[in-house]
Amino acid sequence: MNKSIITNLLALICTLVGHFLNQHLVFTIGLFALSGAITNWLAVHMLFEKVPGLYGSGVIPARFEDFKSAIRSLMMEQFFTKENIDRFLSDSSGKASTLDLAPVIAKVDLSPAFDSLVEVIENSSFGGMLAMVGGTEALTPLKEPFIEKMKVTVTQITQSEEFTAMLRDELEQPNVIEGMQEKVSDIIEKRLNELTPELVKEIIQTMIRKHLGWLVVWGGVFGGIIGLIAALTNNF
């Protein structure tokens, strides 16, 4: 059982116990905790899944074209600049003797990619609901997992056989730097075209769902605290 289910179950048990035992304090705490936990659980669910009748749900798969565009821009602007290509070709053998770009990828700052993803979510129809569960600050704990996953994904793309073969062929041609960027861009474009909305959803979902589960936990906790305050206030 994951923490979202446990949180909702505990809140529901408190609500039922308070109701049937006529314990107003326990009932109020449980009810407020349940409402907070369910609201946050629904918000997380709506990031990935389309919910009939709820406008703005399923924002991640709905914006998968923006996600693909962000990956392409990231690779061309961060990895395959003319300066990086020139350094890559200027090793001791006079040309690239190795195509292992993992060390380069490991050093690249991918924070702008995460910021772009947060901006896409914030500017979407889901932005209003995100504000209800803490705003963009609630996504901050996801930054490092996102960056690590992106580095793995980019490394896998650059290590594919097709990518390696085409890159080596290009290195044998004149005016390499001028033509390489266009070739690399075409390769990346072809690989990204293989992505589907469902695959994009799975990529992001795998990275952040377990971390977003804490939104449900804290929704239940703060809901319970508000319920306690409300119950004590009514007693006075």
C-alpha positions as CSV (number, residue, x, y, z in Angstrom):
1,M,0.0,0.0,0.0
2,N,1.4,3.4,-0.9
3,K,1.4,6.4,1.4
4,S,-1.6,8.0,-0.5
5,I,-3.9,5.1,0.1
6,I,-2.7,4.8,3.8
7,T,-3.4,8.5,4.4
8,N,-6.9,8.4,2.9
9,L,-7.7,5.1,4.7
10,L,-6.6,6.5,8.1
11,A,-8.6,9.7,7.6
12,L,-11.7,7.7,6.5
13,I,-11.4,5.4,9.6
14,C,-11.2,8.5,11.9
15,T,-14.3,10.0,10.2
16,L,-16.3,6.7,10.6
17,V,-15.2,6.1,14.2
18,G,-16.1,9.7,15.1
19,H,-19.5,9.4,13.4
20,F,-20.6,6.1,14.8
21,L,-19.2,6.7,18.3
22,N,-20.6,10.2,18.3
23,Q,-17.1,11.7,18.9
24,H,-17.4,15.2,17.4
25,L,-13.7,16.0,17.8
26,V,-12.5,12.7,16.1
27,F,-15.1,13.1,13.4
28,T,-14.1,16.7,12.6
29,I,-10.4,15.9,12.5
30,G,-11.1,12.8,10.3
31,L,-13.4,14.7,7.9
32,F,-11.0,17.6,7.4
33,A,-8.1,15.2,7.0
34,L,-10.0,13.2,4.4
35,S,-11.0,16.2,2.4
36,G,-7.4,17.5,2.3
37,A,-6.0,14.1,1.4
38,I,-8.5,13.4,-1.3
39,T,-8.2,16.8,-2.8
40,N,-4.4,16.5,-3.1
41,W,-4.7,12.9,-4.4
42,L,-7.1,14.1,-7.1
43,A,-4.8,16.9,-8.0
44,V,-1.8,14.4,-8.5
45,H,-4.1,12.0,-10.4
46,M,-5.2,14.8,-12.7
47,L,-1.7,15.6,-13.7
48,F,-1.4,12.3,-15.5
49,E,-5.0,11.2,-16.2
50,K,-7.9,12.7,-18.0
51,V,-10.9,12.9,-15.7
52,P,-14.3,13.3,-17.5
53,G,-15.9,16.6,-16.6
54,L,-12.8,18.1,-14.9
55,Y,-11.3,20.8,-17.2
56,G,-7.5,20.8,-17.2
57,S,-7.0,17.2,-16.1
58,G,-4.4,15.1,-18.0
59,V,-2.1,18.1,-18.5
60,I,1.1,16.0,-18.9
61,P,0.0,13.8,-21.9
62,A,-1.9,16.8,-23.3
63,R,1.2,18.9,-23.5
64,F,3.5,16.1,-24.8
65,E,4.5,18.2,-27.8
66,D,5.9,20.9,-25.5
67,F,7.8,18.2,-23.7
68,K,9.3,16.9,-26.9
69,S,10.2,20.4,-28.0
70,A,11.9,21.1,-24.7
71,I,14.1,17.9,-25.0
72,R,15.1,18.9,-28.5
73,S,16.0,22.4,-27.5
74,L,17.9,21.1,-24.5
75,M,20.1,18.8,-26.5
76,M,20.8,21.3,-29.3
77,E,21.4,24.3,-27.0
78,Q,23.3,22.5,-24.2
79,F,25.0,19.5,-25.7
80,F,25.5,20.0,-29.4
81,T,26.7,23.5,-29.7
82,K,29.4,24.4,-32.1
83,E,31.8,24.9,-29.2
84,N,31.1,21.4,-27.8
85,I,31.4,19.8,-31.2
86,D,34.7,21.5,-31.8
87,R,36.1,20.3,-28.5
88,F,34.8,16.8,-29.3
89,L,36.7,16.7,-32.6
90,S,39.9,18.2,-31.2
91,D,41.2,15.3,-29.2
92,S,44.7,13.8,-29.4
93,S,44.0,11.7,-32.5
94,G,42.7,14.6,-34.6
95,K,39.2,13.3,-34.6
96,A,36.8,11.8,-32.0
97,S,38.2,8.5,-31.0
98,T,35.3,7.8,-28.6
99,L,31.7,8.6,-28.7
100,D,31.0,8.3,-25.0
101,L,29.3,11.6,-24.2
102,A,28.2,10.4,-20.7
103,P,30.9,12.5,-18.9
104,V,29.8,15.6,-20.8
105,I,26.1,15.0,-20.0
106,A,26.9,14.4,-16.4
107,K,28.4,18.0,-16.1
108,V,25.6,19.8,-17.9
109,D,23.2,21.8,-15.8
110,L,19.7,20.6,-16.5
111,S,17.9,22.9,-14.1
112,P,16.5,25.0,-17.0
113,A,14.8,21.9,-18.3
114,F,13.0,21.3,-15.0
115,D,12.2,25.0,-14.8
116,S,10.6,24.8,-18.3
117,L,8.5,21.8,-17.2
118,V,7.3,23.6,-14.1
119,E,6.5,26.7,-16.2
120,V,4.5,24.5,-18.7
121,I,2.4,23.1,-15.8
122,E,2.0,26.5,-14.1
123,N,0.8,28.2,-17.3
124,S,-1.6,25.4,-18.2
125,S,-5.2,25.0,-17.0
126,F,-3.8,23.0,-14.1
127,G,-2.0,26.0,-12.7
128,G,-4.9,27.1,-10.6
129,M,-5.3,23.7,-8.9
130,L,-1.5,23.5,-8.4
131,A,-1.7,26.7,-6.5
132,M,-4.2,25.1,-4.1
133,V,-1.7,22.4,-3.1
134,G,1.4,24.7,-2.5
135,G,2.1,26.1,-5.9
136,T,5.3,25.5,-7.8
137,E,7.2,25.1,-4.5
138,A,5.4,21.7,-4.1
139,L,7.4,20.5,-7.1
140,T,10.8,21.6,-5.8
141,P,11.6,18.1,-4.3
142,L,11.1,16.7,-7.7
143,K,14.0,18.7,-9.3
144,E,16.9,16.3,-8.5
145,P,15.0,13.1,-9.5
146,F,13.9,14.8,-12.8
147,I,17.5,15.9,-13.6
148,E,18.9,12.5,-12.9
149,K,16.3,10.8,-15.1
150,M,16.9,13.3,-17.9
151,K,20.6,12.7,-17.8
152,V,20.0,8.9,-18.1
153,T,17.5,9.5,-21.0
154,V,19.8,11.8,-22.9
155,T,22.8,9.4,-22.4
156,Q,20.7,6.5,-23.8
157,I,19.8,8.5,-26.9
158,T,23.5,9.4,-27.6
159,Q,24.6,5.8,-27.1
160,S,22.1,4.3,-29.6
161,E,23.6,2.4,-32.5
162,E,21.9,4.7,-35.1
163,F,23.1,7.8,-33.4
164,T,26.7,6.5,-33.1
165,A,26.8,5.3,-36.7
166,M,25.5,8.5,-38.2
167,L,27.8,10.6,-36.0
168,R,30.9,8.6,-37.0
169,D,30.0,8.9,-40.7
170,E,29.6,12.6,-40.3
171,L,33.0,13.0,-38.7
172,E,34.6,11.8,-42.0
173,Q,33.1,14.6,-44.0
174,P,34.5,18.1,-44.7
175,N,33.0,21.1,-42.9
176,V,32.0,18.8,-40.1
177,I,31.0,21.4,-37.5
178,E,28.7,23.2,-40.0
179,G,26.9,20.1,-41.0
180,M,26.9,18.1,-37.8
181,Q,24.4,20.2,-36.0
182,E,21.8,19.8,-38.7
183,K,22.4,16.0,-38.8
184,V,22.2,15.6,-35.1
185,S,19.0,17.7,-35.1
186,D,17.5,15.4,-37.6
187,I,18.4,12.3,-35.6
188,I,17.0,13.7,-32.4
189,E,13.8,14.8,-34.3
190,K,13.3,11.2,-35.6
191,R,13.8,9.7,-32.2
192,L,11.5,12.1,-30.5
193,N,8.8,11.5,-33.1
194,E,8.7,7.9,-31.8
195,L,7.4,9.3,-28.5
196,T,3.7,9.1,-27.8
197,P,1.6,10.9,-25.3
198,E,1.4,7.7,-23.2
199,L,5.1,7.2,-23.3
200,V,5.7,10.8,-22.2
201,K,3.2,10.3,-19.4
202,E,5.0,7.2,-18.2
203,I,8.5,8.9,-18.3
204,I,7.4,11.8,-16.1
205,Q,5.1,9.6,-14.0
206,T,7.9,7.3,-13.1
207,M,10.1,10.2,-12.0
208,I,7.8,12.1,-9.8
209,R,4.7,10.1,-8.8
210,K,6.2,8.7,-5.7
211,H,7.4,12.1,-4.6
212,L,4.1,13.8,-5.3
213,G,2.5,11.2,-3.0
214,W,3.8,13.3,-0.1
215,L,1.3,16.0,-1.2
216,V,-1.5,13.6,-0.2
217,V,0.1,12.9,3.2
218,W,0.6,16.5,4.1
219,G,-2.9,17.4,2.8
220,G,-4.3,14.9,5.3
221,V,-2.0,16.2,8.1
222,F,-2.8,19.8,7.6
223,G,-6.5,19.0,7.0
224,G,-6.6,17.2,10.3
225,I,-4.9,20.1,12.1
226,I,-7.5,22.5,10.6
227,G,-10.2,20.1,11.7
228,L,-8.9,20.0,15.3
229,I,-8.8,23.8,15.4
230,A,-12.3,24.0,14.0
231,A,-13.6,21.5,16.6
232,L,-11.9,23.2,19.5
233,T,-13.2,26.6,18.4
234,N,-16.8,25.3,18.3
235,N,-16.4,23.9,21.8
236,F,-15.6,27.3,23.1
